[in-house]
Structures are given as structure tokens and as C-alpha cells.
Amino acid sequence: MKQNYPLSQYLPSTPPGATLADLLLERELTHAEFCEQTMLSQTRLCRIICGDDAITSDLAALFESTLGTPASFWLNREHQYRQALSTTAEITDQCTKPMAIA
């Protein structure tokens, strides 16, 4: 028997960059200060926060050395987010295909 799951289960989680933004707020670091510490441009930081740019292993290591949050945390968050996006895209694709008439 096929089990139905709520569609909300497949909706993407927030990008890992949102967690980064939360940490910066918690530590009272401005984006400009964080960019200065990490040598990232503010444009790149905004793209990471919004989920447009992925957190790579190099970025994860940089965040670990700057914030103390393990690189594995960032990489896991990134993987989960991209996996959720992929699943959502597959579901959307299935919903938009014309149904075959038998």
C-alpha cells in the first residue's frame, strides 16, 4: 500500500546561509565585519545567505576558523538544503507534466 506524505515534507528548508546570518546577529557581527574577517565580498556573503551560492568545503573551513562552528555542520546543512531543493523540483516537475489519458 502506497503511503501519502504531506507536500510540506518536501518543501525546501531554509538555506544554510540563513543560519550563518543568525549566528552573525547573535554574535553582533555586521556583514561588513564578517566580510573583513573572512575576505569575502559582501555580494558573495549575500548570495550565500540567500542560498544562491553553495557552501563549499573551503567556505565551511573558513566559517569554522572564523566562527568556531564545525565545517561538518556547514557541509551537512548545505547537503540537506540542496537535497530538499532537488526533491521539490522533482515533485514540481511531476505535477506539471500532462496526465496520460487511458
C-alpha positions in Angstrom: 0.0 0.0 0.0 1.4 3.4 -1.1 1.7 5.9 1.8 0.9 9.5 1.1 3.1 12.2 2.8 2.2 15.8 3.1 3.7 18.0 0.4 5.2 20.3 3.1 7.6 17.5 4.0 9.3 18.1 0.6 9.5 21.8 0.7 13.0 23.1 1.0 14.4 24.1 4.3 16.0 27.4 4.8 19.4 27.8 3.2 22.4 27.2 5.5 23.2 30.9 4.9 20.2 31.8 7.0 21.9 30.0 9.9 25.1 32.0 9.1 23.1 35.2 9.2 21.5 34.2 12.6 25.0 33.5 14.0 26.3 36.8 12.9 23.3 38.6 14.6 23.8 36.5 17.7 27.5 37.5 17.9 26.7 41.1 16.9 28.9 40.9 13.8 27.9 43.1 10.9 28.1 41.7 7.4 30.9 44.2 6.7 32.9 43.0 9.8 32.4 39.3 8.9 33.5 40.0 5.3 36.6 41.8 6.5 37.5 38.9 8.8 36.9 36.3 6.0 38.0 38.3 3.0 34.6 37.5 1.3 32.9 40.2 -0.7 29.5 41.5 0.7 27.9 40.4 -2.6 29.2 36.8 -2.1 28.1 36.8 1.5 24.6 37.9 0.5 24.5 35.1 -2.2 25.5 32.6 0.5 22.9 33.8 2.9 20.1 33.7 0.3 21.2 30.2 -0.8 22.3 31.3 -4.3 25.9 30.2 -3.7 26.6 26.8 -2.1 28.8 26.5 1.0 31.8 24.6 -0.3 34.4 22.7 1.8 36.7 25.8 1.6 33.9 28.1 2.8 32.9 25.6 5.6 36.6 25.6 6.8 36.7 29.4 6.7 33.4 29.6 8.7 34.8 27.1 11.2 38.0 29.1 11.7 36.1 32.4 12.0 33.0 31.4 14.0 34.1 28.1 15.6 31.2 26.2 14.1 32.5 22.9 12.7 32.9 22.6 8.9 30.9 19.4 9.0 27.9 21.3 10.3 28.0 23.7 7.3 28.5 20.9 4.8 25.7 18.9 6.3 23.3 21.9 6.2 24.3 22.6 2.6 23.7 18.9 1.6 20.3 18.8 3.3 19.3 22.1 1.7 20.3 21.1 -1.8 18.7 17.7 -1.4 15.4 19.3 -0.3 15.6 21.7 -3.3 16.1 18.7 -5.7 13.2 16.8 -4.2 10.9 19.8 -4.5 12.0 20.3 -8.2 11.2 16.6 -8.9 7.7 16.9 -7.3 7.0 20.2 -9.2 8.1 18.6 -12.4 5.7 15.6 -11.8 2.9 18.0 -11.0 3.4 20.0 -14.2 3.5 17.0 -16.6 0.4 16.4 -18.6 -1.5 13.3 -17.4 -1.9 10.5 -19.9 -5.5 9.6 -20.7 -6.1 5.9 -20.6 
